[in-house]
Amino acid sequence: MKDWFYDESNHVGVDYSQKESADVYDEQMDFRDYAGEVKAFLEKTGISEPENLIAADLGCGTGAFAIHAAKYFKKVYAADVSEEMQRIARAKAEADGINNIDFVQSGFLQFLPDEKVDVVNSKWALHHIPDYWKQAALLKMNAMLKPGGILFLADFVFQFDPDFEENTDTMLTDLLKEHDEDFVEECKTHIKEEYSTFDWILRGMIERAGFSIESVEQDDNLADEYLCRKIKSFE
């Protein structure tokens, strides 16, 4: 690795390289329906025969998406920079008798599977690296996909214009109407210490990485989903 290269092992925000943080992650996310998310993912992407396809899940965390996706796809690569998160994911897959997941301890910038994949999924993870390196990560995703392959990207994204102080206060006030104070406090930590970007910046990076954006779903003040397709290769 070059001496100027970004080190993804230096965690920002919550440090999921620590056992105590990784061990409580699933408990903190118990409001999510991961099986339902995978079914919705298949519907949104229009994938009809996933049993013939290979997927990659980047920033896989404790493997919740990858484990459910493996029940549909021929093979799933599940990459995460945290050894502790990988430990939990591997144990869950083994307990469920799932053997078609290739777990890889790696961040966005180093991971490249042994074969081209049909689908790349990444949810709530890309904001852990700065914008310069988001672009590099998106180019890496392009490189791992087959021509015409699908990128499904969901993340914390700011949807307002750059008058950030007033808009950030408004966003946090609006979030408090729908979530508890602990959630909003976590969002404040996210804003202070992590690397979410503006929607208009991320769209530009996605397109410059060789993708067309087929649809964008904005769920609330801090969440966007981008359904993209690879239209250009750089090899």
N, C-alpha and C positions, 0 to 999 in steps of 0.2 A: 504494500500500500504506500502511495506517495505521502510525503510528510505534510502535505497541505490538504489531504483528504479528510472529509468529515468523519468523526468517530461516533457511530450510532450507539455504541455501548455506553456512552455518557448520557444517561437518561435525563430527560427534562420532565417537569411536573412530578407526578407520582412515579417513584422508582420501582418498576416492576421486575427489576433484577433482584430485588430483595424478597426472600421467602415469605415474610410476613405480609407484604403487599400482594404478592401473587396468590397466596392462599385464601385471601378474602375477596378476590376479584369476582368470582362467580356469585358469591353471596350479594355483593353490591349490585350485580347485574341481574338479579332474580326477577326483575320486572320485564325482561326481554324474553320473547318466545322464539328461540333460535330455530326450532323445527319449522315454525311458521315463516320465519325470515327466509329460510332456504326455499320453501315453496313459493313465496312471493318473488324471490330472486329469479327462479325459473320462469315464472309468469312474465315478469317485467322484461327479461332478456329474450323471451320467445324461444327458449331452448326446449325442443320437443323430445330429443333422444340423447339425454345426457350420458346414458350408459356407454356411448361410443366416444365420449369426449374426455379430455384431460383438463383439469382446472388447477389453478394456483391461488392460494389464499395467503396474502401478504400482510404481515402484522396479525398473525392468526391468534395471538393471545393464548387462552386456555383451550383452544381448539373447538369451541362451540359450533362455529359455522362449518369448519372443515369436517368435523365428525358427522354432522347431519348431511353435508354435501356428499360425503363419501358413500352414502347410501344410494345416491343417484348416479354419480359420475364413475367412469371407468377407473380413474386415478386422481388423487388430489395431492398436490405439493402444499405443505403447510409450513410457512417460514415465519420465524419471530426471533428478534435479537436477544430476548430474555431466556436464559437457560432455565429459570424457574418456571416460566410460563410453558415452555416446551415440556418440562418434566410433568406438569399437571396434564397437559394435552395428551402426551403419550400414555399416561396411566389411564385416562378416560377412554381412549381408543382401545386399549388392551382389554379393559373391563367390558366394553361393548362388543368385543370380538371383531373389531374392524381392522383389516390388514391391508387396505389399499390406499393408505396415507403415507407419504414420504415426508417425515418431519425433518426440518432443516433449521438449525440455529443460525440465523442470518438476518441482517437488516435489509432495507430496500436497495441499498447501493451495492451490495456484494452478491446477492442471490441471483443465480441464473440456473434454471433446471437443466437436466441432462437432455431434454427434448423440448421441442416447441409445444406450447399448450394452446388450447382452444379458448380458454376463458381465464381472465385474471380478476379476482375479487379482492378488494381492500376496503375495510370498514373501520372508521374511527382510529386510524393509525398514522396517516400521512402527515398530520399536524405535528408529529414529533420531530420533524426535520425542517430547517429553514427553507425559504422559497428557492434559493439557488440550488439546493439539493433536492427539492421536490421535482424540479425540472430534470435533474439527472435520474431520479427514481422513475419518472414517467418514461424517459427514454429507455431505461432498463426494462420496464414493462412492455414497451413496444418490441424490444429485442426478443423477449421470451414468447411472444404471441405469433401464431400463424397468421398469414395474410387474411384479412377479414375477421380476425379474432375479436372477441368482446372484452372490453374493460368495464367493470362495474365498480365505481368509486363512490364511497359515502364518507363524509367527514364533517367536522365542525368548520363551517365556512361563514364568514361575515357577509351579509347580504346588503349592507348599507354602504353609502358613499363615504369618502375618507374624512368627513367631519366626525372623527371617531369618538371624541369625548362625550358629546351630547348623545350621540347615537348609541354608544356603549351603555350609558346610564339608562336610556330608554329600553334597550334590549334586556338588561338585567331586571328592570321593573316589570317588563312584560313576562319574563320567565317566571318571576315570583308569583304571578297569577295562576300558573299551571303546575308549578313544582314547589317542593318544600325549600326551606332556607338552606339545608345542607347541600342540596343540588346547586343552588345559586352560588353558595360559597365555593363549591368545587369549580364552577364556571369561572369565578374570579381568579382562582389559582391558575386555571387553564389560560386565561387571557394574559396574566402576568408572566407566566413562565414557559408557555409552549408556543407553537409556531403556526397557529391557524392563519389563513390568509383571506383576502377578499375574493368573492365569487368571480368578479371580472378579471382578477389576476389568474386565478386557477383555470378558468376557461381558456385563457390565452396560452397557458403552459400546456394544457391538454392538447390543444390544436397544434402547437409547435412541436409536440412530441409525436406527430403523425397520426392523430386520431380525429375522427369526426364525432361531434357530440350529437347523439340522436335524440336524447331527451334529458331534461333536468327536472327533478322533483324536489321542491323546497318544502320540508315538513314543518318547520317552525322557524324561529329567529336565528337558529344556530346549527342547522343541519341541511345539507344538500346531498342529493344522490345524482350521479352523472352516469348515464348509460352511453358508452362510447364504442366506436368500432375502428379497428386499425385500417387505415387507408394508405399508409406510406411506410416503407421500410428504409432503414438507414445503413444496412449492411453493405 
